[in-house]
Amino acid sequence: MTELFDVAIIGGGPAGSTAGTLLARDGRRVVILEKEKFPRFRIGESMLPASSDTLERMGVKEKIDRGGFLVKYGGEICSACGGARARFYFRNGLNARRHTSYQVDRANFDQILLDHARETGCDVREQTPVDTFDFESDGVRIRGNGGSVAVRAKYLLDCSGRNSLIANRLRLKEGYPNLKKFSVFAHYDNVGRVEGQDGTLTRMIRCVDGWFWIIPMAEGRASVGVVMDIAKFKAMNLAPEAALYRCIAEQPEVREWMLNARPCTPIYATSDFSYRVKHLTGGRWLLAGDAAGFIDPVFSSGVYIAIYSGEKAADALIDALARPEKRARALRSYEKAVHQRFDSYLRLTSAWYTKEFVEVFLHPRELCQLVPTVNSVLSGNPARTFAVKWRMCLFYLLVYLQGRTGRLVPQLTFQPRAS
């Protein structure tokens, strides 16, 4: 027997749970088909203040506040040469509304979101992989779990992560030639940490040919990972675990924090993870979260865009369901909004992998409120107003001039200091 829904969502991660919750709160019948059993391990622990508005709208923020997650006050970027570092605090962002965010254990965080979607009214079915989906003029038919699940919905929202079922079927994925990266990571106990608010900061260490993250979490745990070019990893001719430990040993800025650390999860690796999808909507479908694209782990854009796109997808579907004649306009508006977020983070990420960007960032000078403006963008508030846009253009102009002249701020080597 085929069950009928307004919206079927593939994937119960942050994008799917966010969209499902908001649709259910609007009175829509929603089914979430999740192939795994929660809780499950995921990377991407560092969140941004801008997501808290959505969590509040969902009615889940109080549950997150009670979830035992570490309150996050900002971030720190430093050079592997140890000669320069800069801390940015969310409270110092331009017209900052929220001064904190969270460092989360994704297994628990995602579980809270999915449970909340279920409690709000979504029909959540875990361990239910989608086998087939077929679009019709007025909806979509979906079969899953070896044919034992058959549902029909007016719309399909693909939040299937990097599997991106619709994008792969329609061949809509496009890679970024300048972001061919490899990453290896794990969770650790006993990673070094300073006291107070500075002990909550996401730490990013920029090296000559890559960078590290150290993300503190509750109960003394931390996420630690390294990102490098795929070509470098291949040249190392090592297994991922050995490559991670060699990279740590070569970087005093990282090694000092890891002296007493021990892994508490398996060591994971992934490669060529940066991509974008050309079209995020069709007649009866939308893509959100990683199914719509993924830029890079830097600047914590992954979960932020997942929650943002989940919210915007829900808004578009609410409009389309209430006013079918406005469907095309609602889907176009959704696609434009999400692509603008990707554009903002793609520019930041591409700049991050240049020497001059880090040099300018690590030698901040107060000029036309540039420091709080960049801080605000890193908090999840892309340039939308003219005041922010022209300041970000000025910031990127300074980066360009530093690259051409090397004279605006002191140059950095990114070479690790002598032990």
Contacts in CASP RR format, 6 or more apart in sequence:
PFRMAT RR
TARGET T0000
AUTHOR 0000-0000-0000
METHOD contacts of the structure
MODEL  1
MTELFDVAIIGGGPAGSTAGTLLARDGRRVVILEKEKFPRFRIGESMLPA
SSDTLERMGVKEKIDRGGFLVKYGGEICSACGGARARFYFRNGLNARRHT
SYQVDRANFDQILLDHARETGCDVREQTPVDTFDFESDGVRIRGNGGSVA
VRAKYLLDCSGRNSLIANRLRLKEGYPNLKKFSVFAHYDNVGRVEGQDGT
LTRMIRCVDGWFWIIPMAEGRASVGVVMDIAKFKAMNLAPEAALYRCIAE
QPEVREWMLNARPCTPIYATSDFSYRVKHLTGGRWLLAGDAAGFIDPVFS
SGVYIAIYSGEKAADALIDALARPEKRARALRSYEKAVHQRFDSYLRLTS
AWYTKEFVEVFLHPRELCQLVPTVNSVLSGNPARTFAVKWRMCLFYLLVY
LQGRTGRLVPQLTFQPRAS
1 150 0 8 1.000
2 141 0 8 1.000
2 150 0 8 1.000
2 151 0 8 1.000
2 152 0 8 1.000
3 31 0 8 1.000
3 150 0 8 1.000
3 151 0 8 1.000
3 152 0 8 1.000
4 29 0 8 1.000
4 151 0 8 1.000
4 152 0 8 1.000
4 153 0 8 1.000
5 29 0 8 1.000
5 30 0 8 1.000
5 31 0 8 1.000
5 123 0 8 1.000
5 151 0 8 1.000
5 152 0 8 1.000
5 153 0 8 1.000
5 154 0 8 1.000
6 23 0 8 1.000
6 28 0 8 1.000
6 29 0 8 1.000
6 30 0 8 1.000
6 153 0 8 1.000
6 154 0 8 1.000
6 155 0 8 1.000
6 317 0 8 1.000
6 321 0 8 1.000
7 19 0 8 1.000
7 20 0 8 1.000
7 23 0 8 1.000
7 28 0 8 1.000
7 29 0 8 1.000
7 30 0 8 1.000
7 31 0 8 1.000
7 153 0 8 1.000
7 154 0 8 1.000
7 155 0 8 1.000
7 156 0 8 1.000
7 157 0 8 1.000
7 317 0 8 1.000
7 321 0 8 1.000
8 30 0 8 1.000
8 31 0 8 1.000
8 33 0 8 1.000
8 140 0 8 1.000
8 142 0 8 1.000
8 151 0 8 1.000
8 153 0 8 1.000
8 155 0 8 1.000
8 156 0 8 1.000
8 157 0 8 1.000
9 16 0 8 1.000
9 19 0 8 1.000
9 20 0 8 1.000
9 30 0 8 1.000
9 31 0 8 1.000
9 32 0 8 1.000
9 33 0 8 1.000
9 122 0 8 1.000
9 156 0 8 1.000
9 157 0 8 1.000
9 159 0 8 1.000
10 33 0 8 1.000
10 130 0 8 1.000
10 142 0 8 1.000
10 156 0 8 1.000
10 157 0 8 1.000
10 158 0 8 1.000
10 159 0 8 1.000
10 160 0 8 1.000
10 165 0 8 1.000
10 291 0 8 1.000
11 32 0 8 1.000
11 33 0 8 1.000
11 34 0 8 1.000
11 35 0 8 1.000
11 159 0 8 1.000
11 160 0 8 1.000
11 161 0 8 1.000
12 32 0 8 1.000
12 34 0 8 1.000
12 38 0 8 1.000
12 110 0 8 1.000
12 113 0 8 1.000
12 114 0 8 1.000
12 117 0 8 1.000
12 124 0 8 1.000
12 159 0 8 1.000
13 34 0 8 1.000
13 110 0 8 1.000
13 113 0 8 1.000
13 114 0 8 1.000
13 159 0 8 1.000
13 306 0 8 1.000
14 109 0 8 1.000
14 110 0 8 1.000
14 113 0 8 1.000
14 289 0 8 1.000
14 303 0 8 1.000
14 306 0 8 1.000
14 307 0 8 1.000
14 310 0 8 1.000
15 159 0 8 1.000
15 161 0 8 1.000
15 288 0 8 1.000
15 289 0 8 1.000
15 290 0 8 1.000
15 291 0 8 1.000
15 306 0 8 1.000
15 307 0 8 1.000
15 309 0 8 1.000
15 310 0 8 1.000
15 313 0 8 1.000
16 32 0 8 1.000
16 117 0 8 1.000
16 157 0 8 1.000
16 159 0 8 1.000
16 288 0 8 1.000
16 289 0 8 1.000
16 310 0 8 1.000
17 32 0 8 1.000
17 110 0 8 1.000
17 113 0 8 1.000
17 114 0 8 1.000
17 116 0 8 1.000
17 117 0 8 1.000
18 54 0 8 1.000
18 58 0 8 1.000
18 113 0 8 1.000
18 306 0 8 1.000
18 307 0 8 1.000
18 310 0 8 1.000
18 311 0 8 1.000
18 314 0 8 1.000
19 157 0 8 1.000
19 159 0 8 1.000
19 288 0 8 1.000
19 310 0 8 1.000
19 311 0 8 1.000
19 313 0 8 1.000
19 314 0 8 1.000
19 317 0 8 1.000
20 30 0 8 1.000
20 32 0 8 1.000
20 117 0 8 1.000
20 120 0 8 1.000
20 122 0 8 1.000
20 314 0 8 1.000
21 58 0 8 1.000
21 59 0 8 1.000
21 60 0 8 1.000
21 113 0 8 1.000
21 116 0 8 1.000
21 117 0 8 1.000
21 120 0 8 1.000
21 122 0 8 1.000
21 314 0 8 1.000
22 57 0 8 1.000
22 58 0 8 1.000
22 310 0 8 1.000
22 311 0 8 1.000
22 314 0 8 1.000
22 315 0 8 1.000
22 318 0 8 1.000
23 30 0 8 1.000
23 122 0 8 1.000
23 314 0 8 1.000
23 317 0 8 1.000
23 318 0 8 1.000
24 30 0 8 1.000
24 117 0 8 1.000
24 120 0 8 1.000
24 121 0 8 1.000
24 122 0 8 1.000
25 58 0 8 1.000
25 120 0 8 1.000
26 314 0 8 1.000
26 318 0 8 1.000
28 317 0 8 1.000
28 318 0 8 1.000
28 321 0 8 1.000
29 123 0 8 1.000
30 117 0 8 1.000
30 121 0 8 1.000
30 122 0 8 1.000
30 123 0 8 1.000
31 122 0 8 1.000
31 123 0 8 1.000
31 124 0 8 1.000
31 125 0 8 1.000
31 151 0 8 1.000
31 153 0 8 1.000
32 114 0 8 1.000
32 117 0 8 1.000
32 122 0 8 1.000
32 123 0 8 1.000
32 124 0 8 1.000
32 125 0 8 1.000
33 125 0 8 1.000
33 128 0 8 1.000
33 129 0 8 1.000
33 130 0 8 1.000
33 142 0 8 1.000
33 144 0 8 1.000
33 149 0 8 1.000
33 151 0 8 1.000
34 114 0 8 1.000
34 124 0 8 1.000
34 125 0 8 1.000
34 126 0 8 1.000
34 127 0 8 1.000
34 128 0 8 1.000
35 127 0 8 1.000
35 128 0 8 1.000
35 129 0 8 1.000
35 130 0 8 1.000
35 160 0 8 1.000
36 126 0 8 1.000
36 127 0 8 1.000
37 126 0 8 1.000
37 127 0 8 1.000
38 107 0 8 1.000
38 110 0 8 1.000
38 111 0 8 1.000
38 114 0 8 1.000
38 126 0 8 1.000
39 107 0 8 1.000
39 108 0 8 1.000
39 110 0 8 1.000
39 111 0 8 1.000
40 107 0 8 1.000
40 110 0 8 1.000
41 106 0 8 1.000
41 107 0 8 1.000
41 265 0 8 1.000
41 268 0 8 1.000
42 106 0 8 1.000
42 107 0 8 1.000
42 110 0 8 1.000
43 106 0 8 1.000
43 185 0 8 1.000
43 223 0 8 1.000
43 268 0 8 1.000
43 297 0 8 1.000
44 106 0 8 1.000
44 215 0 8 1.000
44 223 0 8 1.000
44 297 0 8 1.000
44 300 0 8 1.000
44 302 0 8 1.000
44 303 0 8 1.000
45 103 0 8 1.000
45 104 0 8 1.000
45 105 0 8 1.000
45 106 0 8 1.000
45 215 0 8 1.000
45 217 0 8 1.000
45 223 0 8 1.000
46 72 0 8 1.000
46 101 0 8 1.000
46 103 0 8 1.000
46 202 0 8 1.000
46 213 0 8 1.000
46 215 0 8 1.000
46 223 0 8 1.000
46 300 0 8 1.000
46 303 0 8 1.000
47 72 0 8 1.000
47 101 0 8 1.000
47 102 0 8 1.000
47 103 0 8 1.000
47 104 0 8 1.000
47 300 0 8 1.000
47 303 0 8 1.000
47 304 0 8 1.000
48 101 0 8 1.000
48 300 0 8 1.000
48 304 0 8 1.000
48 378 0 8 1.000
48 379 0 8 1.000
48 380 0 8 1.000
49 90 0 8 1.000
49 96 0 8 1.000
49 97 0 8 1.000
49 98 0 8 1.000
49 99 0 8 1.000
49 100 0 8 1.000
49 101 0 8 1.000
49 379 0 8 1.000
49 380 0 8 1.000
50 98 0 8 1.000
50 304 0 8 1.000
50 308 0 8 1.000
50 379 0 8 1.000
50 380 0 8 1.000
50 381 0 8 1.000
51 101 0 8 1.000
51 303 0 8 1.000
51 304 0 8 1.000
51 307 0 8 1.000
51 308 0 8 1.000
51 380 0 8 1.000
52 61 0 8 1.000
52 98 0 8 1.000
52 101 0 8 1.000
53 98 0 8 1.000
54 307 0 8 1.000
54 308 0 8 1.000
54 311 0 8 1.000
55 61 0 8 1.000
55 64 0 8 1.000
55 307 0 8 1.000
57 311 0 8 1.000
58 116 0 8 1.000
58 120 0 8 1.000
59 116 0 8 1.000
60 112 0 8 1.000
60 113 0 8 1.000
60 116 0 8 1.000
63 112 0 8 1.000
63 116 0 8 1.000
64 102 0 8 1.000
64 104 0 8 1.000
64 109 0 8 1.000
64 112 0 8 1.000
67 108 0 8 1.000
67 112 0 8 1.000
68 218 0 8 1.000
69 102 0 8 1.000
69 103 0 8 1.000
69 104 0 8 1.000
69 105 0 8 1.000
69 108 0 8 1.000
69 109 0 8 1.000
69 217 0 8 1.000
69 218 0 8 1.000
70 102 0 8 1.000
70 103 0 8 1.000
70 104 0 8 1.000
70 200 0 8 1.000
70 216 0 8 1.000
70 217 0 8 1.000
70 218 0 8 1.000
71 100 0 8 1.000
71 101 0 8 1.000
71 102 0 8 1.000
71 103 0 8 1.000
71 200 0 8 1.000
72 90 0 8 1.000
72 100 0 8 1.000
72 101 0 8 1.000
72 102 0 8 1.000
72 103 0 8 1.000
72 200 0 8 1.000
72 201 0 8 1.000
72 202 0 8 1.000
73 89 0 8 1.000
73 90 0 8 1.000
73 91 0 8 1.000
73 99 0 8 1.000
73 100 0 8 1.000
73 197 0 8 1.000
73 198 0 8 1.000
73 200 0 8 1.000
73 201 0 8 1.000
74 87 0 8 1.000
74 88 0 8 1.000
74 89 0 8 1.000
74 90 0 8 1.000
74 101 0 8 1.000
74 200 0 8 1.000
74 201 0 8 1.000
74 202 0 8 1.000
75 87 0 8 1.000
75 88 0 8 1.000
75 89 0 8 1.000
75 201 0 8 1.000
75 202 0 8 1.000
75 203 0 8 1.000
75 204 0 8 1.000
76 85 0 8 1.000
76 86 0 8 1.000
76 87 0 8 1.000
76 88 0 8 1.000
76 198 0 8 1.000
76 201 0 8 1.000
76 202 0 8 1.000
76 203 0 8 1.000
76 204 0 8 1.000
77 85 0 8 1.000
77 86 0 8 1.000
77 88 0 8 1.000
77 204 0 8 1.000
77 205 0 8 1.000
77 206 0 8 1.000
77 358 0 8 1.000
77 361 0 8 1.000
77 362 0 8 1.000
78 84 0 8 1.000
78 85 0 8 1.000
78 86 0 8 1.000
78 203 0 8 1.000
78 204 0 8 1.000
78 205 0 8 1.000
78 206 0 8 1.000
78 253 0 8 1.000
78 362 0 8 1.000
79 85 0 8 1.000
79 205 0 8 1.000
79 206 0 8 1.000
79 253 0 8 1.000
79 358 0 8 1.000
79 362 0 8 1.000
79 412 0 8 1.000
79 413 0 8 1.000
79 414 0 8 1.000
80 205 0 8 1.000
80 206 0 8 1.000
80 207 0 8 1.000
80 208 0 8 1.000
80 251 0 8 1.000
80 253 0 8 1.000
80 414 0 8 1.000
80 415 0 8 1.000
80 416 0 8 1.000
81 412 0 8 1.000
81 413 0 8 1.000
81 414 0 8 1.000
81 415 0 8 1.000
81 416 0 8 1.000
81 417 0 8 1.000
82 253 0 8 1.000
82 416 0 8 1.000
82 417 0 8 1.000
83 412 0 8 1.000
83 417 0 8 1.000
84 359 0 8 1.000
84 362 0 8 1.000
84 363 0 8 1.000
84 410 0 8 1.000
84 412 0 8 1.000
85 362 0 8 1.000
86 361 0 8 1.000
86 362 0 8 1.000
86 363 0 8 1.000
86 364 0 8 1.000
87 198 0 8 1.000
87 201 0 8 1.000
88 374 0 8 1.000
88 375 0 8 1.000
88 378 0 8 1.000
89 99 0 8 1.000
89 197 0 8 1.000
89 375 0 8 1.000
90 96 0 8 1.000
90 98 0 8 1.000
90 99 0 8 1.000
90 100 0 8 1.000
90 101 0 8 1.000
90 375 0 8 1.000
90 379 0 8 1.000
91 99 0 8 1.000
92 371 0 8 1.000
92 372 0 8 1.000
92 375 0 8 1.000
93 372 0 8 1.000
93 373 0 8 1.000
93 375 0 8 1.000
93 376 0 8 1.000
93 379 0 8 1.000
94 369 0 8 1.000
94 372 0 8 1.000
94 373 0 8 1.000
94 375 0 8 1.000
94 376 0 8 1.000
94 388 0 8 1.000
95 376 0 8 1.000
96 372 0 8 1.000
96 375 0 8 1.000
96 376 0 8 1.000
96 379 0 8 1.000
98 379 0 8 1.000
101 379 0 8 1.000
102 109 0 8 1.000
103 200 0 8 1.000
103 202 0 8 1.000
103 215 0 8 1.000
103 216 0 8 1.000
103 217 0 8 1.000
103 218 0 8 1.000
104 217 0 8 1.000
105 217 0 8 1.000
105 218 0 8 1.000
105 221 0 8 1.000
106 303 0 8 1.000
114 124 0 8 1.000
117 124 0 8 1.000
118 124 0 8 1.000
125 149 0 8 1.000
127 145 0 8 1.000
128 144 0 8 1.000
128 145 0 8 1.000
128 149 0 8 1.000
129 144 0 8 1.000
129 145 0 8 1.000
129 146 0 8 1.000
130 142 0 8 1.000
130 143 0 8 1.000
130 144 0 8 1.000
130 160 0 8 1.000
130 165 0 8 1.000
131 143 0 8 1.000
131 144 0 8 1.000
131 145 0 8 1.000
131 146 0 8 1.000
131 147 0 8 1.000
132 142 0 8 1.000
132 143 0 8 1.000
132 144 0 8 1.000
133 140 0 8 1.000
133 141 0 8 1.000
133 142 0 8 1.000
133 143 0 8 1.000
133 156 0 8 1.000
133 165 0 8 1.000
133 166 0 8 1.000
134 140 0 8 1.000
134 141 0 8 1.000
135 156 0 8 1.000
135 283 0 8 1.000
135 284 0 8 1.000
135 285 0 8 1.000
136 284 0 8 1.000
138 154 0 8 1.000
138 284 0 8 1.000
139 152 0 8 1.000
139 153 0 8 1.000
139 154 0 8 1.000
139 155 0 8 1.000
139 156 0 8 1.000
139 284 0 8 1.000
140 152 0 8 1.000
140 153 0 8 1.000
140 154 0 8 1.000
140 155 0 8 1.000
140 156 0 8 1.000
140 284 0 8 1.000
140 285 0 8 1.000
141 150 0 8 1.000
141 151 0 8 1.000
141 152 0 8 1.000
142 149 0 8 1.000
142 150 0 8 1.000
142 151 0 8 1.000
142 152 0 8 1.000
142 153 0 8 1.000
142 156 0 8 1.000
143 149 0 8 1.000
143 150 0 8 1.000
144 150 0 8 1.000
154 284 0 8 1.000
154 321 0 8 1.000
155 284 0 8 1.000
155 285 0 8 1.000
155 286 0 8 1.000
155 317 0 8 1.000
155 320 0 8 1.000
155 321 0 8 1.000
156 166 0 8 1.000
156 284 0 8 1.000
156 285 0 8 1.000
156 286 0 8 1.000
157 285 0 8 1.000
157 286 0 8 1.000
157 287 0 8 1.000
157 288 0 8 1.000
157 310 0 8 1.000
157 313 0 8 1.000
157 317 0 8 1.000
158 164 0 8 1.000
158 165 0 8 1.000
158 166 0 8 1.000
158 167 0 8 1.000
158 285 0 8 1.000
158 286 0 8 1.000
158 287 0 8 1.000
158 288 0 8 1.000
158 291 0 8 1.000
159 287 0 8 1.000
159 288 0 8 1.000
159 289 0 8 1.000
159 291 0 8 1.000
159 306 0 8 1.000
159 310 0 8 1.000
160 291 0 8 1.000
161 289 0 8 1.000
161 290 0 8 1.000
161 291 0 8 1.000
162 273 0 8 1.000
162 290 0 8 1.000
162 291 0 8 1.000
162 294 0 8 1.000
163 291 0 8 1.000
164 173 0 8 1.000
164 277 0 8 1.000
164 287 0 8 1.000
164 290 0 8 1.000
164 291 0 8 1.000
164 292 0 8 1.000
164 293 0 8 1.000
165 291 0 8 1.000
166 172 0 8 1.000
166 285 0 8 1.000
166 287 0 8 1.000
166 291 0 8 1.000
167 173 0 8 1.000
167 277 0 8 1.000
167 287 0 8 1.000
167 291 0 8 1.000
167 292 0 8 1.000
170 279 0 8 1.000
172 277 0 8 1.000
172 278 0 8 1.000
172 279 0 8 1.000
173 275 0 8 1.000
173 276 0 8 1.000
173 277 0 8 1.000
173 278 0 8 1.000
174 275 0 8 1.000
174 276 0 8 1.000
174 277 0 8 1.000
174 278 0 8 1.000
175 274 0 8 1.000
175 275 0 8 1.000
175 276 0 8 1.000
176 274 0 8 1.000
176 275 0 8 1.000
176 276 0 8 1.000
176 295 0 8 1.000
176 346 0 8 1.000
178 350 0 8 1.000
178 353 0 8 1.000
179 274 0 8 1.000
179 295 0 8 1.000
179 296 0 8 1.000
179 349 0 8 1.000
179 350 0 8 1.000
179 353 0 8 1.000
180 229 0 8 1.000
180 230 0 8 1.000
180 231 0 8 1.000
180 272 0 8 1.000
180 274 0 8 1.000
181 227 0 8 1.000
181 228 0 8 1.000
181 229 0 8 1.000
181 230 0 8 1.000
181 271 0 8 1.000
181 272 0 8 1.000
181 273 0 8 1.000
181 274 0 8 1.000
181 296 0 8 1.000
182 227 0 8 1.000
182 228 0 8 1.000
182 229 0 8 1.000
182 230 0 8 1.000
182 232 0 8 1.000
182 233 0 8 1.000
182 269 0 8 1.000
182 270 0 8 1.000
182 271 0 8 1.000
182 272 0 8 1.000
183 225 0 8 1.000
183 226 0 8 1.000
183 227 0 8 1.000
183 228 0 8 1.000
183 269 0 8 1.000
183 270 0 8 1.000
183 271 0 8 1.000
183 273 0 8 1.000
183 297 0 8 1.000
184 225 0 8 1.000
184 226 0 8 1.000
184 240 0 8 1.000
184 241 0 8 1.000
184 243 0 8 1.000
184 244 0 8 1.000
184 267 0 8 1.000
184 268 0 8 1.000
184 269 0 8 1.000
185 213 0 8 1.000
185 223 0 8 1.000
185 224 0 8 1.000
185 225 0 8 1.000
185 226 0 8 1.000
185 244 0 8 1.000
185 267 0 8 1.000
185 268 0 8 1.000
185 269 0 8 1.000
186 223 0 8 1.000
186 224 0 8 1.000
186 225 0 8 1.000
186 244 0 8 1.000
186 263 0 8 1.000
186 264 0 8 1.000
186 265 0 8 1.000
186 266 0 8 1.000
186 267 0 8 1.000
186 268 0 8 1.000
187 217 0 8 1.000
187 221 0 8 1.000
187 222 0 8 1.000
187 223 0 8 1.000
187 224 0 8 1.000
187 263 0 8 1.000
187 264 0 8 1.000
187 265 0 8 1.000
188 221 0 8 1.000
188 222 0 8 1.000
188 223 0 8 1.000
188 224 0 8 1.000
188 258 0 8 1.000
188 261 0 8 1.000
188 262 0 8 1.000
188 263 0 8 1.000
188 264 0 8 1.000
189 220 0 8 1.000
189 221 0 8 1.000
189 261 0 8 1.000
189 262 0 8 1.000
189 264 0 8 1.000
190 220 0 8 1.000
190 260 0 8 1.000
190 261 0 8 1.000
190 262 0 8 1.000
191 214 0 8 1.000
191 216 0 8 1.000
191 220 0 8 1.000
191 221 0 8 1.000
191 222 0 8 1.000
191 224 0 8 1.000
191 257 0 8 1.000
191 258 0 8 1.000
191 261 0 8 1.000
192 222 0 8 1.000
192 257 0 8 1.000
192 258 0 8 1.000
192 259 0 8 1.000
192 260 0 8 1.000
192 261 0 8 1.000
193 199 0 8 1.000
193 216 0 8 1.000
193 220 0 8 1.000
193 222 0 8 1.000
193 257 0 8 1.000
199 216 0 8 1.000
200 216 0 8 1.000
201 216 0 8 1.000
202 213 0 8 1.000
202 214 0 8 1.000
202 215 0 8 1.000
202 216 0 8 1.000
202 300 0 8 1.000
203 212 0 8 1.000
203 213 0 8 1.000
203 214 0 8 1.000
203 215 0 8 1.000
203 257 0 8 1.000
204 211 0 8 1.000
204 212 0 8 1.000
204 213 0 8 1.000
204 298 0 8 1.000
205 211 0 8 1.000
205 212 0 8 1.000
205 213 0 8 1.000
205 214 0 8 1.000
205 251 0 8 1.000
205 253 0 8 1.000
205 254 0 8 1.000
206 352 0 8 1.000
206 358 0 8 1.000
206 414 0 8 1.000
207 251 0 8 1.000
207 414 0 8 1.000
207 416 0 8 1.000
208 413 0 8 1.000
208 414 0 8 1.000
208 415 0 8 1.000
209 228 0 8 1.000
209 229 0 8 1.000
209 232 0 8 1.000
210 226 0 8 1.000
210 227 0 8 1.000
210 228 0 8 1.000
210 229 0 8 1.000
210 232 0 8 1.000
210 353 0 8 1.000
211 226 0 8 1.000
211 227 0 8 1.000
211 298 0 8 1.000
211 352 0 8 1.000
212 224 0 8 1.000
212 225 0 8 1.000
212 226 0 8 1.000
212 227 0 8 1.000
212 247 0 8 1.000
212 248 0 8 1.000
212 251 0 8 1.000
212 253 0 8 1.000
212 254 0 8 1.000
213 223 0 8 1.000
213 224 0 8 1.000
213 225 0 8 1.000
213 226 0 8 1.000
213 227 0 8 1.000
213 297 0 8 1.000
213 298 0 8 1.000
214 222 0 8 1.000
214 223 0 8 1.000
214 224 0 8 1.000
214 225 0 8 1.000
214 254 0 8 1.000
214 257 0 8 1.000
215 222 0 8 1.000
215 223 0 8 1.000
215 224 0 8 1.000
216 222 0 8 1.000
217 223 0 8 1.000
221 264 0 8 1.000
222 261 0 8 1.000
224 254 0 8 1.000
224 258 0 8 1.000
224 261 0 8 1.000
225 244 0 8 1.000
226 243 0 8 1.000
226 244 0 8 1.000
226 247 0 8 1.000
226 248 0 8 1.000
227 296 0 8 1.000
227 297 0 8 1.000
227 298 0 8 1.000
228 247 0 8 1.000
230 271 0 8 1.000
230 272 0 8 1.000
233 240 0 8 1.000
233 243 0 8 1.000
233 271 0 8 1.000
236 243 0 8 1.000
236 246 0 8 1.000
238 246 0 8 1.000
240 267 0 8 1.000
240 268 0 8 1.000
240 269 0 8 1.000
241 267 0 8 1.000
244 267 0 8 1.000
247 254 0 8 1.000
248 254 0 8 1.000
248 255 0 8 1.000
248 258 0 8 1.000
249 255 0 8 1.000
250 416 0 8 1.000
251 416 0 8 1.000
252 416 0 8 1.000
252 417 0 8 1.000
252 419 0 8 1.000
253 416 0 8 1.000
273 294 0 8 1.000
273 296 0 8 1.000
274 294 0 8 1.000
274 295 0 8 1.000
274 296 0 8 1.000
275 293 0 8 1.000
275 294 0 8 1.000
276 292 0 8 1.000
276 293 0 8 1.000
276 342 0 8 1.000
276 346 0 8 1.000
277 287 0 8 1.000
277 291 0 8 1.000
277 292 0 8 1.000
277 293 0 8 1.000
279 335 0 8 1.000
280 286 0 8 1.000
280 287 0 8 1.000
280 288 0 8 1.000
280 292 0 8 1.000
280 334 0 8 1.000
280 335 0 8 1.000
280 338 0 8 1.000
280 339 0 8 1.000
281 287 0 8 1.000
281 316 0 8 1.000
281 331 0 8 1.000
281 332 0 8 1.000
281 334 0 8 1.000
281 335 0 8 1.000
282 331 0 8 1.000
283 327 0 8 1.000
283 331 0 8 1.000
286 313 0 8 1.000
286 316 0 8 1.000
286 317 0 8 1.000
286 331 0 8 1.000
286 334 0 8 1.000
287 293 0 8 1.000
288 306 0 8 1.000
288 309 0 8 1.000
288 310 0 8 1.000
288 312 0 8 1.000
288 313 0 8 1.000
288 338 0 8 1.000
289 302 0 8 1.000
289 305 0 8 1.000
289 306 0 8 1.000
289 309 0 8 1.000
289 310 0 8 1.000
290 302 0 8 1.000
290 306 0 8 1.000
292 305 0 8 1.000
292 309 0 8 1.000
292 338 0 8 1.000
292 342 0 8 1.000
293 305 0 8 1.000
293 342 0 8 1.000
294 302 0 8 1.000
295 301 0 8 1.000
295 302 0 8 1.000
295 305 0 8 1.000
295 342 0 8 1.000
295 345 0 8 1.000
295 346 0 8 1.000
295 349 0 8 1.000
296 345 0 8 1.000
296 349 0 8 1.000
296 352 0 8 1.000
298 348 0 8 1.000
298 349 0 8 1.000
298 352 0 8 1.000
299 345 0 8 1.000
299 348 0 8 1.000
299 349 0 8 1.000
299 352 0 8 1.000
299 378 0 8 1.000
301 345 0 8 1.000
301 349 0 8 1.000
304 380 0 8 1.000
305 338 0 8 1.000
305 341 0 8 1.000
305 342 0 8 1.000
305 345 0 8 1.000
308 338 0 8 1.000
308 341 0 8 1.000
309 338 0 8 1.000
309 341 0 8 1.000
312 334 0 8 1.000
312 337 0 8 1.000
312 338 0 8 1.000
313 334 0 8 1.000
315 330 0 8 1.000
315 334 0 8 1.000
316 330 0 8 1.000
316 331 0 8 1.000
316 333 0 8 1.000
316 334 0 8 1.000
317 330 0 8 1.000
319 326 0 8 1.000
319 327 0 8 1.000
319 330 0 8 1.000
320 326 0 8 1.000
320 327 0 8 1.000
320 330 0 8 1.000
320 331 0 8 1.000
323 330 0 8 1.000
340 382 0 8 1.000
341 382 0 8 1.000
344 377 0 8 1.000
344 382 0 8 1.000
344 383 0 8 1.000
345 382 0 8 1.000
347 396 0 8 1.000
348 377 0 8 1.000
348 378 0 8 1.000
351 357 0 8 1.000
351 396 0 8 1.000
351 399 0 8 1.000
352 358 0 8 1.000
354 399 0 8 1.000
354 403 0 8 1.000
355 403 0 8 1.000
355 411 0 8 1.000
355 412 0 8 1.000
355 414 0 8 1.000
356 399 0 8 1.000
356 400 0 8 1.000
356 402 0 8 1.000
356 403 0 8 1.000
356 406 0 8 1.000
357 399 0 8 1.000
358 412 0 8 1.000
358 414 0 8 1.000
359 402 0 8 1.000
359 406 0 8 1.000
359 409 0 8 1.000
359 410 0 8 1.000
359 411 0 8 1.000
359 412 0 8 1.000
360 395 0 8 1.000
360 398 0 8 1.000
360 399 0 8 1.000
360 402 0 8 1.000
360 408 0 8 1.000
360 409 0 8 1.000
361 374 0 8 1.000
362 409 0 8 1.000
362 412 0 8 1.000
363 409 0 8 1.000
363 410 0 8 1.000
364 370 0 8 1.000
364 371 0 8 1.000
365 371 0 8 1.000
365 409 0 8 1.000
367 394 0 8 1.000
368 391 0 8 1.000
368 394 0 8 1.000
369 391 0 8 1.000
370 391 0 8 1.000
370 394 0 8 1.000
370 395 0 8 1.000
370 398 0 8 1.000
373 388 0 8 1.000
373 391 0 8 1.000
373 392 0 8 1.000
373 395 0 8 1.000
374 392 0 8 1.000
374 395 0 8 1.000
376 388 0 8 1.000
377 383 0 8 1.000
377 388 0 8 1.000
377 392 0 8 1.000
381 388 0 8 1.000
383 389 0 8 1.000
383 391 0 8 1.000
383 392 0 8 1.000
398 408 0 8 1.000
401 408 0 8 1.000
402 408 0 8 1.000
402 409 0 8 1.000
END
